[in-house]
């Protein structure tokens, strides 16, 4: 996904192995990125490019004229089965393959509007109706489209527009009486029904979840930093010869305080599972829903009704505005390269997009910064005298005053010492060229070289089109076209930067049947991005901050109190609550090229044989902690019990098998049987597992889910409280995992506040978009995921998401819940969504 596909990697590996030793040494010892790029590029042969083209053609990213009918028919099948979500996805795929202003695209838009109507997405339905009409929806089918439009307008509390729509429809019929008078009666009856509906329903007001979402979107930094953009004034940027740039607190910071709110300089949507099509498959058209179908390719917002690029079937956007912005900034060049970019991977795609975005900054600064990597002047064309002048032009020319060059104190800062979210900051991120293996550097260099050849073939004139500034266009147009190597070196630098500096942008996706009150949710990696400010954070296996995402915006919050002068730290992935010190250090060394000496690592090195409490066994006689190696002995001085570790591990495996069977019963709706089996597992676990063991917490969580599904909210809360204790021991009181548990607990009380809650017609699902969930959930947000490839492994958790939205009397919760409510209230200040739900009780 991040790196090129396996076939291309294997091909390059074989090519590398066949190179003469002298050439391997030349590439391995290249002193500059320019040398590395030029040496590697000279080895790219036509047969290499042909092999890459064959791989790229496996991705169907063009518009296939036969696909719209296929997807429309498949969508109709889903629609007839009342699977409106599935139908929407398939109609969207049909839209993506349709040409603009064709009957295909108008029919797909119209069909999608019907599915959206049944999903209650009335505003989006109206937009699709307009799109269908704009693209030439057949005149004979207009009546049902207009009736759907009127129904949407009435439901949205816009009766005047609905009446006007019906009036227009009646006028059309009056002008064409041959269309059957009986349809007039249908229209009249429909109009009367809609008017009655308006009187009964009245104007709709915004629902509380939508208001809540807006509130979280509007959260900004209290006082922005003058030294670092998008950062709180509570933070300062420092430089150290050994560890480089880092952030420190300029005053005491409280848990939950927002420290950074930064939009990605560049991001690329991870396509999800998109295996290339091979001949012989039953159908070359994929019917599965992937990230590429469900999220905007520019802003990453979740969308049920994407608007496709006019030139390809892959790129999709949440609106026409996003589509146009993407086209102007980068997609006009990327559009014809879709298959190649999917083959070369997300890192190569980000590298290209970063250089494309660089065009929109001041030409002199950008070119000089790029040419700083070029030590071999021979790559510049002889006649390019202007470029030679620019090569000697200091970055940010204004820094030369009275014949003296002003040194910028910290890399990435401008002449005034300010660190901003711009290409200068991105370029300053270290590529760690010397740490990457020679084969990896060769792979990246050849991949970038192949991309540059394709750009050259497609004419680099596109590089200079559509620029915002006429001054930039005038400065850049003569030099960007001939100096492809400059941009190639820049792309290679970015591709090497990404292993240590890319941020995994994550979101929470819900899975499971819509008709069930209980759904599973999991964290997924949505995109990969570069955040210059977030990249300043150094690592700790027990950080004092964590990162969440809203679309392309990263927010960093304090997860604990941070004292003045203390460093602001983030977890790159390996966390002390998820893996031992040896595994953490190995992962950090292999991906980030440093040996971690944070306090948890130093602490654990002193006691390597002592495992964490969430993996510990207890004595079956007295319940004390068992300690030791192959044979475990009771830690109590008054107990002499000992037991083989292998025996306990076997016992644990049997228990986990029983828990797995219970979960299968839960998924099949056999709740009573699942509860009985889980209670037995709970009893067995108490005999040999420590109370803080992770399996004990999972059993309690499963019991909470089962009782919630039965509507027994009090028992559900009791078991969830026990699960919460295990989570707190393992992940800490301010962790995102703790936030998940508190959120579920708050929802259980919200759901159980009225005994009549279980009435089916009183239930709605909390419409809190997945991409907002992390931000609203806690001061931490989603799982720390700087590590690329792959974010931190998510903890299995379940949400009780059935929430009563209609106003109801709020009786006091029964007495046994007082302790749990106290726990929630004490933590609510750090978990905003928990606080919101508590206020409803």
VENVEN-V950835 format. One record per residue. N is the residue number from 1. RES is the residue in one letter. PHI is phi in radians with two decimals (999 if undefined). Layout:
N:RES:PHI
N:RES:PHI
//
This chain:
1:X:999
2:X:-1.31
3:X:-1.63
4:X:-1.03
5:X:-1.09
6:X:-1.02
7:X:-1.08
8:X:-1.25
9:X:-1.07
10:X:-1.12
11:X:-1.11
12:X:-1.19
13:X:-1.06
14:X:-1.15
15:X:-1.08
16:X:-1.08
17:X:-1.13
18:X:-1.59
19:X:-1.25
20:X:-1.03
21:X:-1.00
22:X:-1.10
23:X:-1.22
24:X:-1.02
25:X:-1.15
26:X:-1.04
27:X:-1.22
28:X:-1.13
29:X:-1.80
30:X:-0.96
31:X:-1.40
32:X:-2.24
33:X:-1.12
34:X:-1.10
35:X:-1.10
36:X:-1.03
37:X:-1.18
38:X:-1.17
39:X:-1.10
40:X:-1.21
41:X:-1.08
42:X:-1.18
43:X:-1.65
44:X:-1.33
45:X:-1.78
46:X:-0.98
47:X:-1.17
48:X:-1.14
49:X:-1.15
50:X:-1.13
51:X:-1.09
52:X:-1.15
53:X:-1.13
54:X:-1.09
55:X:-1.12
56:X:-1.15
57:X:-1.18
58:X:-1.21
59:X:-1.63
60:X:-1.50
61:X:-1.89
62:X:-1.48
63:X:-1.65
64:X:-1.64
65:X:-1.11
66:X:-1.56
67:X:-1.25
68:X:-0.96
69:X:-1.11
70:X:-1.04
71:X:-1.21
72:X:-1.16
73:X:-1.18
74:X:-1.16
75:X:-1.13
76:X:-1.08
77:X:-1.11
78:X:-1.12
79:X:-1.10
80:X:-1.11
81:X:-1.52
82:X:1.15
83:X:-1.57
84:X:-1.24
85:X:-1.15
86:X:-1.08
87:X:-1.11
88:X:-1.04
89:X:-1.07
90:X:-1.21
91:X:-1.09
92:X:-1.13
93:X:-1.10
94:X:-1.11
95:X:-1.04
96:X:-1.09
97:X:-1.57
98:X:-1.55
99:X:-1.40
100:X:-1.04
101:X:1.00
102:X:-2.05
103:X:-1.13
104:X:-0.99
105:X:-1.20
106:X:-1.18
107:X:-1.19
108:X:-1.15
109:X:-1.10
110:X:-1.13
111:X:-1.11
112:X:-1.14
113:X:-1.09
114:X:-1.14
115:X:-1.13
116:X:-1.13
117:X:-1.05
118:X:-1.24
119:X:-1.50
120:X:1.38
121:X:-1.64
122:X:-1.25
123:X:-1.10
124:X:-1.17
125:X:-1.04
126:X:-1.06
127:X:-1.10
128:X:-1.19
129:X:-1.10
130:X:-1.09
131:X:-1.10
132:X:-1.06
133:X:-1.19
134:X:-1.07
135:X:-1.58
136:X:1.56
137:X:-1.05
138:X:-0.95
139:X:-1.03
140:X:-1.17
141:X:-1.77
142:X:-1.05
143:X:-0.93
144:X:-1.19
145:X:-1.20
146:X:-1.22
147:X:-1.10
148:X:-1.11
149:X:-1.08
150:X:-1.11
151:X:-1.07
152:X:-1.10
153:X:-1.10
154:X:-1.14
155:X:-1.08
156:X:-1.43
157:X:1.34
158:X:-2.17
159:X:-1.15
160:X:-1.15
161:X:-1.16
162:X:-1.14
163:X:-1.10
164:X:-1.13
165:X:-1.12
166:X:-1.14
167:X:-1.08
168:X:-1.07
169:X:-1.16
170:X:-1.11
171:X:-1.11
172:X:-1.09
173:X:-1.20
174:X:-1.13
175:X:-1.29
176:X:-2.29
177:X:-1.12
178:X:-1.20
179:X:-1.41
180:X:1.61
181:X:-1.21
182:X:-1.05
183:X:-1.25
184:X:-1.08
185:X:-1.11
186:X:-1.10
187:X:-1.12
188:X:-1.10
189:X:-1.10
190:X:-1.12
191:X:-1.09
192:X:-1.08
193:X:-1.09
194:X:-1.18
195:X:-1.16
196:X:-1.09
197:X:-1.08
198:X:-1.11
199:X:-1.10
200:X:-1.31
201:X:-1.50
202:X:1.24
203:X:-1.27
204:X:-1.42
205:X:-1.89
206:X:-1.17
207:X:-1.31
208:X:-1.06
209:X:-1.07
210:X:-1.14
211:X:-1.12
212:X:-1.12
213:X:-1.01
214:X:-1.09
215:X:-1.06
216:X:-1.25
217:X:-1.13
218:X:-1.47
219:X:-1.19
220:X:-2.19
221:X:-1.15
222:X:-1.12
223:X:-2.52
224:X:-1.35
225:X:-1.28
226:X:-1.44
227:X:-1.62
228:X:-2.21
229:X:-1.17
230:X:1.09
231:X:-2.28
232:X:-1.18
233:X:-1.21
234:X:-1.37
235:X:-2.19
236:X:-2.29
237:X:-1.68
238:X:-2.20
239:X:-2.31
240:X:-2.27
241:X:-1.04
242:X:-1.60
243:X:-1.78
244:X:1.34
245:X:-1.39
246:X:-2.78
247:X:-1.94
248:X:-2.26
249:X:-1.42
250:X:-1.60
251:X:-2.77
252:X:-1.12
253:X:-2.03
254:X:-1.58
255:X:-1.00
256:X:1.60
257:X:-1.20
258:X:-1.38
259:X:-1.83
260:X:-2.44
261:X:-2.40
262:X:-2.25
263:X:-1.43
264:X:-1.05
265:X:-1.13
266:X:-2.62
267:X:-2.58
268:X:-2.35
269:X:-1.13
270:X:-1.29
271:X:-1.19
272:X:1.38
273:X:-1.35
274:X:-2.29
275:X:-1.13
276:X:-1.09
277:X:-1.34
278:X:-2.12
279:X:-1.05
280:X:1.84
281:X:-1.26
282:X:-1.07
283:X:-2.46
284:X:-1.51
285:X:-1.73
286:X:-1.40
287:X:-1.78
288:X:-1.36
289:X:-1.59
290:X:-2.06
291:X:-0.94
292:X:-1.12
293:X:-1.61
294:X:-1.96
295:X:-2.28
296:X:-1.14
297:X:-1.35
298:X:-1.86
299:X:-1.68
300:X:1.23
301:X:-1.24
302:X:-1.21
303:X:-2.51
304:X:-1.56
305:X:-2.31
306:X:-1.19
307:X:-1.82
308:X:-1.48
309:X:-1.11
310:X:-1.25
311:X:-1.78
312:X:-2.46
313:X:-1.72
314:X:-1.54
315:X:-1.28
316:X:-2.39
317:X:-2.39
318:X:-1.36
319:X:-2.78
320:X:-1.13
321:X:-1.13
322:X:-1.11
323:X:-1.02
324:X:-1.17
325:X:-1.09
326:X:-1.09
327:X:-1.09
328:X:-1.17
329:X:-1.45
330:X:-2.72
331:X:-1.26
332:X:-1.05
333:X:-1.62
334:X:-1.28
335:X:-0.92
336:X:-1.38
337:X:-1.90
338:X:-0.94
339:X:-1.12
340:X:-1.13
341:X:-1.16
342:X:-1.16
343:X:-1.26
344:X:-1.44
345:X:1.70
346:X:-1.14
347:X:-1.07
348:X:-1.15
349:X:-1.12
350:X:-1.11
351:X:-1.04
352:X:-1.12
353:X:-1.10
354:X:-1.07
355:X:-1.22
356:X:-1.17
357:X:-1.22
358:X:-1.08
359:X:-1.06
360:X:-1.61
361:X:-1.82
362:X:-0.98
363:X:-1.01
364:X:-1.05
365:X:-1.13
366:X:-1.14
367:X:-1.11
368:X:-1.10
369:X:-1.12
370:X:-1.15
371:X:-1.27
372:X:-1.07
373:X:-1.47
374:X:-1.66
375:X:-1.71
376:X:-1.68
377:X:-1.18
378:X:-1.10
379:X:-1.33
380:X:-1.49
381:X:-1.14
382:X:-0.99
383:X:-1.37
384:X:-1.52
385:X:-1.16
386:X:-1.07
387:X:-1.14
388:X:-1.06
389:X:-1.16
390:X:-1.16
391:X:-1.06
392:X:-1.65
393:X:-1.43
394:X:-1.17
395:X:-0.96
396:X:1.25
397:X:-0.45
398:X:-1.16
399:X:-1.35
400:X:-1.62
401:X:-2.28
402:X:0.94
403:X:1.36
404:X:-1.98
405:X:-1.64
406:X:-1.53
407:X:-1.32
408:X:-1.34
409:X:-1.17
410:X:-2.22
411:X:-0.94
412:X:1.65
413:X:-1.50
414:X:-1.44
415:X:-1.11
416:X:-1.57
417:X:1.45
418:X:-1.66
419:X:-1.76
420:X:-2.14
421:X:-1.45
422:X:-2.58
423:X:-1.17
424:X:-1.02
425:X:-1.19
426:X:-1.09
427:X:-1.12
428:X:-1.31
429:X:-1.14
430:X:-1.27
431:X:-1.52
432:X:0.91
433:X:-0.97
434:X:-1.22
435:X:-1.58
436:X:-1.26
437:X:-1.22
438:X:-0.98
439:X:-1.15
440:X:-1.12
441:X:-1.12
442:X:-1.14
443:X:-1.05
444:X:-1.14
445:X:-1.14
446:X:-1.20
447:X:-1.11
448:X:-1.15
449:X:-1.06
450:X:-1.10
451:X:-1.13
452:X:-1.11
453:X:-1.07
454:X:-1.19
455:X:-1.11
456:X:-1.13
457:X:-1.15
458:X:-1.45
459:X:1.32
460:X:-1.29
461:X:-1.01
462:X:-1.10
463:X:-1.03
464:X:-1.86
465:X:-1.67
466:X:1.26
467:X:-1.35
468:X:-1.25
469:X:-1.78
470:X:-1.17
471:X:-1.12
472:X:-1.14
473:X:-1.08
474:X:-1.15
475:X:-1.35
476:X:-1.57
477:X:-0.97
478:X:-1.21
479:X:-1.85
480:X:-1.22
481:X:-1.21
482:X:-1.33
483:X:-1.67
484:X:-1.11
485:X:-1.11
486:X:-1.05
487:X:-1.26
488:X:-1.13
489:X:-1.10
490:X:-1.08
491:X:-1.13
492:X:-1.12
493:X:-1.01
494:X:-1.13
495:X:-1.11
496:X:-1.31
497:X:-1.09
498:X:-1.15
499:X:-1.03
500:X:-1.76
501:X:-2.07
502:X:-1.23
503:X:-1.97
504:X:-1.36
505:X:-1.48
506:X:-1.99
507:X:-2.57
508:X:-1.78
509:X:-1.96
510:X:-1.70
511:X:-2.23
512:X:1.98
513:X:-1.26
514:X:-1.19
515:X:-1.39
516:X:-1.58
517:X:-1.20
518:X:-1.84
519:X:-2.26
520:X:-1.52
521:X:-2.37
522:X:-2.55
523:X:-1.46
524:X:-2.24
525:X:-1.48
526:X:-1.66
527:X:-2.73
528:X:-2.17
529:X:-2.50
530:X:-1.99
531:X:-2.12
532:X:-0.98
533:X:-1.31
534:X:-1.04
535:X:-1.17
536:X:-1.32
537:X:-1.30
538:X:-1.47
539:X:-1.61
540:X:-2.51
541:X:-1.29
542:X:-2.39
543:X:-1.28
544:X:-1.83
545:X:-2.44
546:X:-2.65
547:X:-2.01
548:X:-2.24
549:X:-2.34
550:X:-2.19
551:X:1.02
552:X:-1.66
553:X:-1.73
554:X:-1.74
555:X:-2.10
556:X:-1.95
557:X:-2.15
558:X:-1.24
559:X:-1.71
560:X:-2.73
561:X:-1.20
562:X:-2.09
563:X:-1.38
564:X:-0.99
565:X:1.56
566:X:-1.40
567:X:-1.29
568:X:-1.47
569:X:-2.16
570:X:-2.25
571:X:-1.73
572:X:-1.40
573:X:2.50
574:X:-1.18
575:X:-2.01
576:X:-1.10
577:X:-1.49
578:X:-2.11
579:X:-2.73
580:X:-1.29
581:X:-1.11
582:X:-1.12
583:X:-1.17
584:X:-1.06
585:X:-1.14
586:X:-1.14
587:X:-1.16
588:X:-1.17
589:X:-1.18
590:X:-1.29
591:X:-1.75
592:X:-1.95
593:X:1.13
594:X:-2.54
595:X:-1.65
596:X:-1.37
597:X:-2.18
598:X:-1.18
599:X:-0.89
600:X:-1.06
601:X:-1.15
602:X:-1.12
603:X:-1.13
604:X:-1.25
605:X:-1.14
606:X:-1.37
607:X:-2.38
608:X:-1.15
609:X:-1.52
610:X:-1.55
611:X:-1.41
612:X:-1.24
613:X:-1.16
614:X:-1.37
615:X:-2.12
616:X:-1.57
617:X:-1.80
618:X:-2.12
619:X:-1.23
620:X:-1.27
621:X:-1.55
622:X:-2.03
623:X:1.45
624:X:-1.32
625:X:-1.16
626:X:-1.57
627:X:-2.32
628:X:2.31
629:X:-1.78
630:X:-1.18
631:X:-2.04
632:X:-1.73
633:X:-2.04
634:X:-1.15
635:X:-1.38
636:X:-1.41
637:X:-1.19
638:X:-1.65
639:X:-2.19
640:X:-1.94
641:X:-1.17
642:X:-2.53
643:X:-2.68
644:X:-1.23
645:X:-1.09
646:X:-1.05
647:X:-1.11
648:X:-1.19
649:X:-1.11
650:X:-1.11
651:X:-1.11
652:X:-1.16
653:X:-1.10
654:X:-1.09
655:X:-1.11
656:X:-1.11
657:X:-1.15
658:X:-1.13
659:X:-1.12
660:X:-1.07
661:X:-1.13
662:X:-1.11
663:X:-1.15
664:X:-1.11
665:X:-1.10
666:X:-1.07
667:X:-1.10
668:X:-1.52
669:X:1.42
670:X:-1.53
671:X:-1.21
672:X:-1.10
673:X:-1.12
674:X:-1.10
675:X:-1.12
676:X:-1.06
677:X:-1.17
678:X:-1.18
679:X:-1.12
680:X:-1.14
681:X:-1.10
682:X:-1.04
683:X:-1.12
684:X:-1.13
685:X:-1.10
686:X:-1.08
687:X:-1.41
688:X:-2.55
689:X:-1.87
690:X:-1.10
691:X:-1.04
692:X:-1.62
693:X:-1.12
694:X:-1.07
695:X:-1.15
696:X:-1.05
697:X:-1.11
698:X:-1.15
699:X:-1.10
700:X:-1.12
701:X:-1.13
702:X:-1.13
703:X:-1.12
704:X:-1.07
705:X:-1.12
706:X:-1.11
707:X:-1.19
708:X:-1.12
709:X:-1.14
710:X:-1.46
711:X:1.47
712:X:-1.58
713:X:-1.20
714:X:-1.18
715:X:-1.15
716:X:-1.04
717:X:-1.13
718:X:-1.08
719:X:-1.23
720:X:-1.17
721:X:-1.09
722:X:-1.18
723:X:-1.10
724:X:-1.10
725:X:-1.11
726:X:-1.14
727:X:-1.08
728:X:-1.14
729:X:-1.10
730:X:-1.37
731:X:-1.86
732:X:1.72
733:X:-1.22
734:X:-1.95
735:X:-1.37
736:X:-1.14
737:X:-1.09
738:X:-1.14
739:X:-1.08
740:X:-1.05
741:X:-1.15
742:X:-1.13
743:X:-1.10
744:X:-1.09
745:X:-1.12
746:X:-1.08
747:X:-1.15
748:X:-1.06
749:X:-1.19
750:X:-1.11
751:X:-1.20
752:X:-1.55
753:X:-1.30
754:X:-2.45
755:X:-1.16
756:X:-1.49
757:X:-1.05
758:X:-1.29
759:X:-1.10
760:X:-1.06
761:X:-1.43
762:X:-1.83
763:X:-1.82
764:X:-2.42
765:X:-1.64
766:X:-1.08
767:X:-1.50
768:X:-1.95
769:X:-0.94
770:X:-0.94
771:X:-1.26
772:X:-1.59
773:X:-1.01
774:X:-1.09
775:X:-1.19
776:X:-1.30
777:X:-1.13
778:X:-2.80
779:X:-1.19
780:X:-1.54
781:X:1.52
782:X:-1.38
783:X:-1.06
784:X:-0.94
785:X:-2.47
786:X:-1.15
787:X:-1.08
788:X:-2.34
789:X:-1.38
790:X:1.49
791:X:-1.36
792:X:-1.01
793:X:-1.06
794:X:-1.27
795:X:-1.42
796:X:-1.14
797:X:-2.62
798:X:-2.20
799:X:-1.83
800:X:-1.63
801:X:-1.82
802:X:-1.30
803:X:-2.30
804:X:-1.44
805:X:-1.69
806:X:-1.28
807:X:-1.14
808:X:-2.40
809:X:-1.08
810:X:-2.05
811:X:-1.15
812:X:-1.12
813:X:-1.09
814:X:-1.05
815:X:-0.89
816:X:-1.05
817:X:-1.55
818:X:-1.02
819:X:-1.10
820:X:-1.22
821:X:-1.08
822:X:-1.10
823:X:-1.07
824:X:-1.09
825:X:-1.10
826:X:-1.20
827:X:-1.80
828:X:-1.08
829:X:-1.08
830:X:-1.60
831:X:-2.28
832:X:-0.96
833:X:-1.21
834:X:-1.07
835:X:-1.06
836:X:-1.04
837:X:-1.19
838:X:-1.09
839:X:-1.17
840:X:-1.47
841:X:-1.46
//
